Amino acid sequence: MSRRLAVPALALLLLAVAACDNAGAQTVQRTLPDDATLLTLSESAEREVTPDTIRARLLAQATSESAATAQASVNAAMARALTRARALGLEVETGSYSTYQESPQRPQSLPAGAKPPLPLWRAQQSLILTAKDDAKVLEAAGALQAEGLALQELGYTLSREQQRSQQDDMFAEALQRLAARAEKAATALGMRFEGWARVGLNGGMAVRPVMMKAMAAAPRQDFAPPVAAAGEQTISVTVDGEAILRRR
């Protein structure tokens, strides 16, 4: 029985993959011996992880009585922002671009001959900075704030490589626990653990960036860049399976 508990993590992962080959089928036909019992089990693994990637989202926006003028202002701001971010070696992504008309609040009373305020056009586009170097992202975010962009979001997340590495280790850990539970359950029932009829792996929880409330665009000035510190966050994975138990 102890021999089963010592199965390497890689072998358990291969066993799980093989057991899930027919997962796409809605109904799996099983032929089990008369003395076999299916036992449904689940296990999980979790750990505290410090995210390795910082992410900042900034917004360039402008208003004008002319849609073209507002858009030209946003386009120029984004061009400057892209140049600055790329010069720092940051991963840059532009977000959605929108232009819409806003109707200003009409005064309760107008002087004789005065015209009500005209509708204004607002144009805006977001810029996303991502890197594993905190200092570079915070420096760029501060510089772009000084140029009039608004900081909308700042936080930490796991890179794809870090998340995949963590999940692989955690799945192996959870699968070992699942096998151990199957062994113990079989012993308690006076049976033996024969193998798996099915094993399922459920993906881990991704760490999401910390969201910040959108701020109004700041005038050009010298001021300190934003600060951020990565804290540990919990990620987890779960596995479940149907263990085949046989009478001794």
N, C-alpha and C positions, 0 to 999 in steps of 0.2 A: 504493500500500500504506500509506503514511503517513497517507492520508486516513482510513483505518479506525481507526487508533490515536488520531486526534483527535476521535472521536465523543464528544460530551458525556456526562457521567455520567447525566443525566436520560434521554437517548435510550437509553442502555444499559439502564437500569432498565425503561423501557417495553418494550424488546425482550425482556427477561427475562420480564416479566409476560405479554406476548403469547405467548411460547413455552410458557408454563406453563398456558395456558387449558385444555388437555386433560389436565392432570396427574392428574385423577381416574380416567381410563380405565386399566384394567389393561394393555391392549395398544394401542400407538399404531401405526397403519398408516402407513408412510412409502413414498413413491415417489421414488426418487433416480435421477438419470441414471446410465448405465452407467459413466461415468468419474469418478463421485463416490466419496469415501471419508469415513466417519465417524470422527472422532478424539475420544476421550473425554479431557477435561481437568478439572482442579480447581484452585482457587486459594483463598487465604485472606487475611484482613487482621486485624490485631490492634493494640491500642493500650493504653497504660496510662491508666486513668481513676480520678479521685478521686471516690468515691461522694458524692452530694449529700444523702443522707437518713440520719438516725440512728434506730435502732429499739431500744426497750427492752421486755422482757417481765417483768412482776412477778407474783408469786403471793400471793394472800391465802388463808390457811389457818387452820383452828381445829379443835381436838379437844374432845370432851365425851362424857360417858356418854349424853347425849341427842342424837340426830341433829338435832332442832329447834334446840337451843341452839347446836350447832356451825354450823349453817346461818345462824342469826340473826347470829352473830358475823361470818361471812364477808360476809353481805349488808350489814351496817353498814360494814365496812371498805371494801367496794367502792363503796358510796355516797359515802363520804368521799373515796376516791381519784378517782372520776369528777369530783366537784365541784372538787377541787384541780387536776386536769389540764386540765379545760375552762376554768378561770379563767386558765390560762396560755396558752390558745389552741392547745393541742395536739390533734392528731388522735388520737382514743381509740377503741379496739376491745376489747370484752370477749371472752375466750376461753372454752374449755369449762368447764363446771361439773360437779363430781363429788362424790358423797357415798358413803363406803363405811365398813365396820366393820373395825377392827383388833383382833386378839386379842393382848393383852399376854403376854409370856413368863411362864409359870407358875413361881413359886419352887420350888426343889427340896424345900423343907420349909416348912410353915406352923405357926405356934404353935397350940396347942389352941384351938379355937373361932374361929380367924381364917378369913375368907373369901378365896378367891382373887380377884385383881383382876378387875374387870368389863371386858368388851370396851368399846372406845372407838370413837366415830364421828368420822371425819375428813371435813370439808367443805373444798373448795378451788375457787378460780376464778382464772383468769389475766386480766391487764390488759395491753394492748399500747399503748405510746405511740410515735407516729411524728411526726417533724418534720424540717425542714431547719435548724432552729435548735438546734445542739448544746447551748447553755447552758440552754435551757428544759427540754429532755428530761432532762439530767443533774440539774438542780435539782429537777425533779419526782420523778425516781427516788430521789434522796437523801432527799427529804422523806417519800416513801412507805416507804422502808426504815426510817426512824426511827419510823414508825407501825406497824411490824411486818410489812410485806410483804417477801417474799424476791425478790431480783433473780435471774432465771433466765437471761436472755439480754440481751446488749448488743452492738451492732455497727452497721456501716454497710452500706447497700445503695443501689443506683441507683433513683431514682424512675422511674416508667413513662415520663415525658416525656424524661428524660435517656437512658434506655436506647434508646428509639425514635430519638432524634436521633443517638446514636452509631452505631446499627446502620445507619441510612439512609446516613450518610457512609461507613461501612465497606463496605457492600454496593456502593456506587458505585465505591469504590477497588478492591475485589476483582474487579468486573466489568470494569473497565478492564484489570487485569492479565490476566484470562482472555482478553480479546480480543487483547492483545499477544502472549500465548503462542500463540494460534491462528495469528496472522500469522507468528510466527517458525517455528512448526512447519511451516506450509505452505511457507515459503521453503526450509527445510532439506530438505523432501521434493520440491522442484521443482514445487510445486503452488501454487494460490492459495486464499486463504480466501474462501469463498462466503457464509457466514452460519451460522446456528445451527439445528440440528434440535431441540434441547432445551436449556433452561437451568434449573437448580434453585438456589434460595436456601435456605440452612440457617441458622436463627436463632442468635444469639450466646449466649454463656454469661453468665447473670445472676450478679451479685455477691451472695453470700449473707452474712447477718449472721454475725459471729463468735459462736459459741456459748460460754456460760460454764456451768460446773457449778452446779447448783441449790444455794442456800445456805439454811441454817436461818433462820427468821424471827428478826429481831433485836428486843430490847426497846426501848421508847420511850427515846430519848436523843438528844443533839445530837452529830452526827459529820459528817465531811466527806462530800459527795456523791461518787458514783463519777466516774471520769475516763475519757475515751476520746479517741482521735485517729484521724482517717481517713487511711489510707495508700492509695497507689495500688495498684490491682489490675488484672490483665490480663483483657480481654474480647476475644472473637474471633468472626468469622463466616466461613463458607465458602460458596463457590459452585462448581457443577460444570456441565458442559454437553457436548454433542456437536456439535463443529464440522464443517461440511460443507466438505470440500476437493475442488477440481476440478483436473484436469490443465490446464496452461497451453495 
